Amino acid sequence: SWSDDELLEAARRGSRAAFLELCVRTQVELLNYLKNLCRRYGLPIHSAEDLRQDVLTKITRQIHSRRTAKNKSSQSITAHHPWSILKTVAMQTTLDALKKKKTSSVGETKANGL
């Protein structure tokens, strides 16, 4: 089994498998981070589980997508520390969920004639 440092170095060299392993190893930290974001933004704490799955799905898609050099390449994802990437994607995913919540609340208010 590789150490986190070895996996990080392999991920920096472009290893998708190493990057994904680091994501798996940080799942507990990611969940705790998402719970804190949910508290901060007034989302239900149980949303953190769904958000974690969304984050990991987004990361996996980004890594496995084949994009041109003009766009973000899958190699550029592994050029940074996995935790900083996870936090960035987690923040964006949480903010997207918050926007959806606010949009649905406005729609419900209008539907109820308020």
C-alpha positions, -999 to 999 in steps of 0.1 A, spaced: 0 0 0 13 34 -9 17 63 15 -3 95 9 29 112 -2 36 85 -27 0 87 -40 2 125 -42 34 123 -62 19 97 -86 -12 119 -89 10 149 -97 26 129 -125 -9 122 -139 -20 90 -123 -58 90 -122 -58 59 -100 -36 75 -74 -57 106 -74 -89 86 -69 -73 66 -41 -64 98 -23 -101 109 -28 -112 77 -12 -88 81 17 -102 116 24 -139 107 24 -143 111 62 -126 145 61 -147 154 31 -179 145 48 -170 165 79 -161 195 57 -195 192 39 -214 189 72 -197 222 83 -207 238 50 -242 226 54 -243 242 89 -228 274 76 -253 278 47 -284 265 65 -287 232 46 -299 200 64 -269 181 78 -281 149 62 -275 166 28 -238 162 34 -239 125 24 -256 134 -10 -232 162 -15 -202 140 -9 -214 116 -35 -219 144 -59 -184 157 -53 -168 123 -58 -189 118 -90 -178 152 -103 -141 145 -96 -143 111 -112 -160 125 -143 -134 152 -145 -105 128 -143 -120 103 -168 -132 129 -193 -111 134 -223 -108 171 -230 -87 191 -253 -57 210 -241 -77 242 -246 -101 231 -218 -91 218 -183 -74 186 -190 -76 156 -167 -39 160 -161 -44 195 -147 -68 181 -120 -40 159 -107 -15 188 -107 -28 201 -74 -32 186 -40 -63 164 -40 -76 179 -7 -76 214 -22 -95 202 -53 -120 183 -32 -126 214 -10 -131 235 -41 -155 211 -57 -173 206 -23 -178 243 -19 -191 247 -54 -214 217 -51 -228 230 -17 -234 265 -32 -252 249 -62 -274 229 -37 -281 262 -18 -291 279 -51 -314 250 -59 -329 252 -25 -335 290 -28 -350 286 -63 -373 259 -52 -384 279 -21 -392 309 -44 -411 287 -67 -431 272 -38 -439 306 -25 -452 318 -59 -472 286 -63 -488 292 -30 -498 327 -40 -475 344 -15 
